[in-house]
Amino acid sequence: MKLRIVPARTGLDWVKGGIFVFRRQPLAMAALFFMSMAAMSLLSLFPLIGPALALALLPSVTLAMMVASAEAMQGRFPTPDVLLVAFRTGKERLRHMLQLGALYAVGFLLVIGLSALVDGGQFALVYLGRAELTEDIVQSSSFQAAMWLSMVLYLPLSLLFWHAPGLVHWHGVPPVKSLFFSLVACVRNMGAFVVYGLGWLGVFALGGLVISLLAGLLGGSLGAVSGIMVGLAMVMATMLFGSIVFTFRDCFEPPGRSAERPDDEERPAPPRPPGGPAEHD
């Protein structure tokens, strides 16, 4: 495995890659993302351990969307069985993905727990769906402080896990090492990731503008506007998750087929973004 360093402008190629792959297979990608979120929502309903189980599933969902994007870019229709890709690539990789999920759940709950020290747990209860978000709560200075603290703490957690599912699945890297390599890859390519983040902010801002225009045309109909907001949010989230595989492919050299794992099924290599950048080692 070899790390690649790419120019900052590559971040825009990653954004365009996510949009392109959604346009190529819109129904399949949206359906897969919806099923993934539905599964996490159902898991979160279990008493006590539900939210932790849902969080532990996120790395597997990320990997499933990466594989779905790879399938779509290679001209294949991504079927629902890609949602189980993390659980059927050999016992060792299954164990590693379960460990990765557990580490993510612990890290996220730690972030939420630290925010509780600021506002007594109000933000945590709202975020986990255990309390209603009211205007008084939103205007509370302690709630806002807890929210900003969570956002700041979540950034390094996100960088740690950004490439980790792909490293475990395609390169066979153990969970803890995958977190380290993911963080290094993100930091070394920080310029591209900043542009990537700004690019998605622009896409989301454009989506908000579209919703505002449609709300005006519909005369402020609450039901119609709410439906459009939910649908557009799902589309943009699907495109974002679909773009992750492009960041992974540009940050790491493609793996060769390992002769030591003949029992593993063939895993398609992550695709190149359309019009991808020149490589820099």
C-alpha positions in Angstrom: 0.0 0.0 0.0 1.4 3.4 -1.0 0.0 6.8 -0.1 -0.6 9.3 -2.9 -0.4 13.1 -2.6 -2.8 14.9 -4.8 -3.2 18.6 -5.7 -5.9 20.6 -3.9 -8.1 20.9 -7.1 -8.6 17.1 -6.9 -11.2 17.8 -4.2 -13.6 19.1 -6.9 -13.0 16.0 -9.0 -14.2 14.0 -5.9 -17.4 16.0 -5.7 -18.0 15.6 -9.4 -17.4 11.9 -9.0 -20.1 11.5 -6.4 -22.6 13.5 -8.6 -21.6 11.5 -11.7 -22.0 8.1 -10.1 -25.5 9.1 -8.8 -26.5 10.3 -12.2 -25.3 6.9 -13.6 -27.4 4.8 -11.2 -29.8 7.2 -9.4 -32.5 4.7 -8.3 -30.0 2.0 -7.2 -27.8 4.4 -5.3 -30.7 6.2 -3.6 -32.4 2.9 -2.7 -29.2 1.5 -1.2 -28.6 4.6 0.9 -32.2 4.6 2.1 -32.1 0.9 3.1 -28.8 1.5 4.9 -30.3 4.4 6.9 -33.5 2.4 7.6 -31.4 -0.4 9.0 -29.5 2.0 11.3 -32.8 3.6 12.4 -34.3 0.2 13.2 -31.3 -0.8 15.2 -31.4 2.4 17.2 -34.9 1.4 18.4 -33.5 -1.4 20.6 -33.4 -0.4 24.3 -30.1 0.7 25.8 -27.7 -0.8 23.1 -29.7 0.3 20.1 -27.9 3.6 19.4 -24.5 2.0 19.9 -25.4 -0.8 17.4 -26.6 1.7 14.9 -23.3 3.7 15.2 -21.3 0.5 14.9 -23.0 -0.2 11.5 -21.8 3.1 9.9 -18.4 1.9 8.7 -20.1 -1.1 7.0 -22.6 1.3 5.4 -19.8 3.5 4.2 -18.0 0.5 2.7 -21.3 -0.6 1.0 -21.7 2.7 -0.7 -18.1 2.7 -1.8 -18.5 -0.7 -3.4 -21.8 0.3 -4.9 -20.1 3.3 -6.5 -17.3 1.0 -7.8 -20.0 -1.3 -9.3 -21.8 1.6 -11.0 -18.6 3.1 -12.4 -17.7 -0.3 -13.9 -21.0 -0.5 -15.7 -22.7 -2.9 -13.3 -26.0 -2.4 -11.5 -25.3 -2.2 -7.7 -27.8 -4.7 -6.1 -28.8 -4.8 -2.5 -26.3 -7.6 -1.7 -23.6 -4.9 -1.6 -25.0 -3.9 1.7 -23.6 -7.2 3.1 -20.2 -6.9 1.5 -18.5 -6.2 4.8 -19.9 -9.5 6.2 -19.0 -11.9 3.4 -15.4 -11.4 2.5 -13.8 -13.9 4.8 -13.7 -14.4 8.6 -10.7 -12.2 9.2 -12.1 -9.2 7.4 -15.4 -9.7 9.0 -13.8 -9.6 12.4 -11.8 -6.5 11.4 -15.0 -4.7 10.2 -16.8 -5.6 13.5 -13.9 -4.2 15.4 -13.9 -1.0 13.3 -17.6 -0.6 14.0 -17.1 -1.0 17.7 -14.3 1.5 17.7 -16.4 4.0 15.8 -19.3 3.6 18.2 -17.0 4.1 21.2 -15.4 7.2 19.7 -18.7 8.8 18.8 -20.3 8.1 22.2 -17.1 9.6 23.8 -17.6 12.8 21.7 -21.3 12.9 22.8 -20.3 12.2 26.4 -17.8 15.1 26.4 -20.5 17.4 25.1 -22.6 16.4 28.1 -20.1 18.0 30.4 -20.9 21.4 28.9 -24.8 21.3 28.9 -25.7 18.5 31.2 -26.5 16.1 28.3 -29.2 18.2 26.6 -27.5 18.2 23.2 -26.8 14.4 23.5 -30.4 13.7 24.2 -31.6 15.8 21.3 -29.1 14.3 18.9 -29.9 10.7 19.9 -33.6 11.5 19.5 -34.4 11.2 23.2 -35.6 14.8 23.6 -37.5 17.3 21.5 -35.6 20.2 20.0 -37.4 23.5 21.0 -36.6 27.1 20.4 -35.6 27.6 24.1 -33.1 24.8 23.8 -31.6 26.0 20.6 -31.1 29.5 22.1 -29.4 28.1 25.2 -25.8 29.1 25.3 -24.8 25.8 26.9 -26.6 23.8 24.2 -24.8 25.8 21.5 -21.4 25.4 23.2 -22.0 21.6 23.4 -23.0 21.5 19.7 -19.8 23.3 18.6 -17.7 21.2 20.9 -19.2 18.0 19.3 -18.5 19.4 15.8 -14.9 20.2 16.7 -14.3 16.8 18.3 -16.0 14.9 15.5 -13.7 16.2 12.9 -10.6 14.1 13.9 -12.9 11.1 14.5 -14.2 11.5 10.9 -10.7 11.7 9.5 -9.7 8.6 11.4 -12.5 6.6 9.9 -12.8 8.2 6.5 -10.6 5.7 4.6 -10.6 2.9 7.3 -13.4 0.8 5.8 -11.7 0.8 2.4 -8.3 0.0 3.8 -9.7 -3.0 5.8 -11.7 -4.3 2.8 -9.4 -3.6 -0.2 -6.0 -3.7 1.4 -6.6 -6.1 4.4 -5.2 -3.5 6.9 -6.0 -4.3 10.6 -8.5 -1.8 12.2 -6.1 0.2 14.4 -3.6 0.6 11.5 -6.3 1.5 9.1 -7.3 4.4 11.4 -3.7 5.7 11.5 -3.3 5.4 7.7 -6.6 7.1 7.2 -5.7 10.0 9.3 -2.3 10.4 7.7 -3.8 10.3 4.2 -6.4 13.0 5.1 -3.8 15.2 6.7 -1.3 14.8 3.9 -4.0 15.6 1.4 -5.6 18.3 3.5 -5.7 20.8 0.7 -7.8 18.5 -1.5 -10.1 17.7 1.4 -10.7 21.3 2.2 -11.7 21.9 -1.4 -13.8 18.8 -1.3 -15.6 20.1 1.8 -16.1 23.5 0.3 -17.4 21.9 -2.9 -20.1 20.0 -1.0 -21.0 23.1 1.0 -21.6 24.7 -2.3 -23.8 21.8 -3.5 -25.8 21.9 -0.2 -26.2 25.7 -0.5 -27.5 25.3 -4.0 -29.9 22.6 -2.8 -31.2 25.1 -0.1 -31.7 27.7 -2.8 -33.7 25.2 -4.9 -35.9 24.4 -1.9 -36.5 28.2 -1.2 -37.5 28.7 -4.8 -39.8 25.8 -4.8 -41.3 26.9 -1.5 -42.1 30.2 -3.1 -43.7 28.6 -6.2 -45.8 26.2 -4.0 -47.0 29.1 -1.9 -45.4 27.9 1.3 -47.3 24.5 1.5 -45.7 22.9 4.5 -46.3 19.3 3.5 -45.0 19.8 0.0 -41.9 21.7 1.1 -41.1 19.2 3.8 -41.3 16.3 1.3 -39.0 18.1 -1.1 -36.5 18.9 1.7 -36.4 15.3 2.8 -36.0 14.0 -0.8 -33.3 16.5 -1.7 -31.4 15.8 1.5 -31.5 12.1 0.7 -30.2 12.7 -2.8 -27.3 15.0 -1.6 -26.4 12.6 1.2 -26.3 9.7 -1.3 -24.0 11.7 -3.6 -21.7 12.5 -0.7 -21.4 8.9 0.4 -21.0 7.9 -3.3 -18.0 10.2 -3.6 -16.0 8.7 -0.7 -14.7 5.9 -2.9 -13.0 8.5 -5.2 -11.2 10.1 -2.3 -10.0 6.6 -1.3 -8.8 5.7 -4.8 -6.8 8.9 -5.3 -5.2 8.7 -1.8 -3.9 5.1 -2.1 -2.3 2.9 -4.7 -4.7 0.2 -6.1 -4.2 -3.2 -4.3 -3.2 -6.4 -6.1 -5.1 -9.6 -5.6 -3.7 -11.2 -2.5 -2.6 -14.8 -3.0 -2.9 -15.4 0.7 -6.7 -15.0 0.7 -8.1 -17.4 -2.0 -11.3 -17.7 0.0 -12.2 -14.1 -0.4 -14.6 -13.2 -3.2 -13.5 -10.8 -5.9 -13.7 -7.2 -4.7 -13.9 -4.6 -7.5 -11.2 -1.9 -7.2 -12.5 1.6 -6.5 -13.0 3.6 -9.7 -11.3 6.7 -11.0 -13.3 9.9 -10.9 -14.3 11.0 -14.4 -11.6 13.3 -15.6 -9.4 12.4 -12.6 -6.2 14.2 -11.7 -2.7 13.4 -12.5 -1.1 11.2 -9.8 1.6 12.5 -7.5 3.5 10.0 -5.3 
